[in-house]
Amino acid sequence: MENEISELWSSQKTKTTALRRSRQKLDNTREELDLAKAKLAEHLYRYKQLLSKPGRGGRWMDFLREVDFPRATADRYVLKHERFLSPKTANRLTEATSTPTHEQIVGLVKKLKPKIVGVLTTTEALAQFVAELSKALDPATIS
């Protein structure tokens, strides 16, 4: 029985080590694939800039046919690189935020109350929560 346990333990350690190595190799392969895709997107973007022309004078489609590259896939890569070069700014805050109304604050409290009530079961816990929340949201420390 001891020998069997020893053999099983040894086998399990060996398989665990092999699995860790496989996972690391897989992670490395994924990183390499992501880098290769980014590089491909960049090259396709640049090449499309050189070959594309309005109307029928461009050579982009001829190039894609020559290298047997689907147009939709090439255009997706190009679009991905364009987005990388100029990230979308529409959702970024550009103005100061307004002060919330009393009704908005009450609504927030009503929304949070069910979650808080189950966790903060004592007056002391509630007081500690409010103090920590106040510290965390102090305008002097928020950047």
C-alpha positions in Angstrom: 0.0 0.0 0.0 2.9 2.4 0.8 4.5 1.8 -2.5 1.2 2.4 -4.3 0.7 5.7 -2.5 4.3 6.7 -3.2 3.9 5.9 -6.9 0.5 7.7 -7.1 1.9 10.7 -5.4 5.0 10.8 -7.6 2.8 10.4 -10.7 0.5 13.2 -9.5 3.5 15.6 -8.9 4.9 14.8 -12.4 1.6 15.4 -14.1 1.0 18.6 -12.1 4.5 19.9 -13.2 3.8 18.9 -16.8 0.4 20.7 -16.7 2.0 23.9 -15.3 4.6 23.8 -18.0 1.9 23.3 -20.6 -0.1 26.2 -19.3 3.0 28.4 -19.3 3.7 27.4 -22.9 0.1 28.1 -23.8 0.2 31.5 -22.2 3.4 32.3 -24.1 1.9 31.1 -27.3 -1.2 33.3 -26.8 1.1 36.3 -26.2 3.1 35.5 -29.3 -0.2 35.1 -31.3 -1.5 38.5 -30.0 1.8 40.2 -31.0 1.7 38.5 -34.4 -1.9 39.7 -34.9 -1.0 43.2 -33.9 2.0 43.3 -36.3 -0.2 41.9 -39.1 -2.8 44.5 -38.4 -0.2 47.2 -38.6 1.3 45.9 -41.8 -2.1 45.5 -43.5 -3.1 49.0 -42.4 0.1 50.5 -43.9 -0.2 48.5 -47.1 -3.8 49.5 -47.5 -2.8 53.1 -47.2 -0.4 52.6 -50.1 -2.6 50.5 -52.3 -6.1 51.9 -51.7 -7.5 54.6 -53.9 -11.0 55.9 -54.4 -12.9 54.3 -57.2 -11.4 51.4 -59.2 -7.8 52.6 -59.4 -6.7 50.9 -56.1 -4.7 47.7 -55.9 -5.8 46.6 -52.4 -8.2 43.9 -53.7 -5.7 42.7 -56.2 -3.2 42.3 -53.5 -5.6 40.4 -51.2 -6.5 38.0 -54.0 -2.9 37.5 -54.8 -2.1 36.4 -51.2 -5.4 34.6 -50.8 -6.5 36.8 -47.9 -10.2 37.3 -47.3 -11.1 41.0 -47.7 -13.5 41.0 -44.6 -10.7 39.7 -42.4 -8.1 42.1 -43.8 -10.5 45.0 -43.3 -11.2 43.9 -39.7 -7.4 43.9 -39.0 -7.1 47.3 -40.6 -10.0 48.6 -38.5 -8.5 47.2 -35.3 -5.2 49.0 -36.0 -7.1 52.3 -36.8 -8.8 52.0 -33.5 -5.5 51.4 -31.8 -4.1 54.5 -33.4 -7.0 56.8 -32.5 -8.9 55.5 -29.5 -12.5 56.6 -29.2 -12.9 59.7 -27.0 -16.7 60.0 -27.0 -17.2 58.4 -23.6 -14.5 60.3 -21.8 -15.5 63.0 -19.3 -14.5 66.5 -20.5 -16.5 68.6 -18.0 -16.8 68.7 -14.3 -19.5 66.5 -12.9 -22.5 68.1 -11.4 -23.5 67.9 -7.7 -26.1 65.2 -7.2 -29.6 66.2 -6.1 -31.2 65.1 -2.9 -33.4 62.7 -4.8 -30.4 61.1 -6.5 -28.7 60.6 -3.1 -31.8 59.0 -1.6 -32.1 56.8 -4.6 -28.5 55.6 -4.2 -29.1 54.8 -0.5 -32.2 52.8 -1.4 -30.3 50.9 -4.0 -27.4 50.1 -1.6 -29.4 49.4 1.5 -30.3 45.7 0.7 -26.7 44.8 0.2 -25.5 46.7 3.3 -28.1 45.6 5.8 -27.2 41.9 5.4 -23.5 42.6 6.1 -23.5 45.5 8.6 -25.6 43.9 11.4 -24.4 46.1 14.3 -24.3 49.8 15.0 -20.6 49.7 15.4 -20.1 48.0 12.0 -22.3 50.6 10.4 -20.4 53.4 12.0 -17.1 51.9 10.9 -18.4 51.5 7.3 -19.6 55.1 7.1 -16.2 56.3 8.5 -14.3 54.2 6.0 -16.5 55.3 3.1 -16.1 58.9 4.2 -12.3 58.5 4.2 -12.3 56.7 0.8 -14.4 59.4 -0.8 -12.7 62.4 0.7 -12.2 64.9 -2.2 -8.7 65.7 -1.0 -7.6 62.1 -1.6 -9.6 61.3 -4.8 -7.5 61.9 -7.9 
